[in-house]
């Protein structure tokens, strides 16, 4: 999203950082792909479409912070459900049998309904 904001929407790094709630240094690292290359979520069409929509809304200042966070949780769910996190977990824990792991696709996602209610208010 940082790369999209700075390259497509031509925002300065400090403005992109403010919109995303991260530092300018983090934006710099994302745009140069020093950060964010551990997971390639751009290959997941559904996640890519969601992040493009979010980025466009951010650039046009058409999304509130709680709504941004709620929709970002949706992107995270998609990434987990598509098994992308399994690759990262396998790299971190080589003995993990990802075929048996159900952490990411469980009915208890990281953002619970109570967390989402906090994000909305």
C-alpha positions in Angstrom: 0.0 0.0 0.0 2.9 2.4 0.8 4.4 1.7 -2.7 1.0 2.2 -4.3 0.4 5.5 -2.5 3.8 6.9 -3.4 4.1 5.6 -6.9 0.6 5.6 -8.4 -0.9 8.4 -6.3 2.4 10.4 -6.2 2.1 11.1 -2.5 5.2 12.1 -0.6 6.5 9.4 1.8 5.6 11.5 4.9 2.0 11.9 3.7 1.7 8.2 2.9 3.1 7.4 6.3 0.6 9.7 8.0 -2.3 8.0 6.1 -1.1 4.5 6.9 -0.2 5.3 10.5 3.4 4.3 10.1 6.7 6.1 10.0 8.2 7.7 6.9 11.2 5.3 7.3 8.8 2.4 7.1 7.2 3.8 4.0 10.7 4.1 2.5 11.5 0.5 3.3 8.2 -0.7 1.8 8.7 1.3 -1.4 12.2 -0.1 -1.9 11.0 -3.6 -0.9 13.4 -3.8 2.1 10.3 -4.6 4.1 7.2 -6.5 3.0 8.8 -9.2 0.8 8.4 -12.0 3.3 4.8 -12.4 2.1 3.8 -11.9 -1.4 0.1 -11.0 -1.0 -0.1 -9.3 -4.4 -0.3 -12.7 -6.1 -3.7 -13.2 -4.4 -6.2 -11.5 -6.6 -8.8 -11.0 -3.9 -6.2 -9.4 -1.5 -4.7 -7.3 -4.3 -8.2 -5.9 -5.2 -9.0 -5.1 -1.6 -5.7 -3.4 -1.0 -6.0 -1.3 -4.3 -9.5 -0.2 -3.2 -8.1 0.7 0.3 -5.2 2.6 -1.3 -7.5 4.6 -3.6 -9.8 5.5 -0.7 -6.8 6.5 1.4 -5.4 8.7 -1.4 -8.7 10.4 -1.8 -9.2 10.7 2.0 -12.5 8.8 1.7 -12.0 6.4 4.5 -12.0 6.8 8.3 -9.3 5.2 10.4 -11.7 2.6 12.0 -13.0 1.6 8.5 -9.5 1.3 7.2 -8.6 -1.0 10.1 -11.8 -3.1 9.6 -11.1 -3.5 5.9 -7.4 -4.3 6.6 -8.6 -7.1 8.9 -10.5 -8.4 5.9 -7.3 -8.5 3.8 -5.6 -10.3 6.6 -8.3 -12.9 6.7 -8.1 -13.5 2.9 -4.3 -13.9 3.2 -4.6 -16.4 6.0 -7.4 -18.4 4.3 -5.4 -18.7 1.1 -2.5 -20.3 3.0 0.1 -17.6 2.4 0.9 -17.4 6.1 1.7 -21.2 6.0 4.8 -20.5 3.8 6.1 -18.0 6.4 5.3 -20.3 9.3 7.1 -23.2 7.6 10.2 -21.0 7.1 10.1 -20.0 10.8 9.2 -23.5 12.1 10.6 -26.1 9.6 9.2 -29.0 11.6 5.6 -27.7 11.3 3.3 -29.8 9.2 1.3 -27.0 7.5 -1.2 -29.6 6.2 -2.3 -30.2 9.7 -2.1 -26.6 11.0 -5.5 -24.9 11.3 -4.4 -21.7 13.1 -5.0 -19.3 10.2 -8.2 -20.8 9.0 -9.8 -21.4 12.4 -13.1 -19.9 13.4 -11.2 -17.8 15.9 -9.3 -15.3 13.7 -6.9 -12.7 15.1 -9.5 -10.0 14.8 -12.4 -11.2 16.8 -15.9 -9.6 16.6 -15.2 -7.8 19.8 -12.0 -6.3 18.3 -13.9 -5.2 15.2 -16.5 -3.5 17.5 -13.6 -1.6 19.1 -12.3 -0.6 15.6 -15.7 0.8 14.7 -16.1 3.0 17.7 
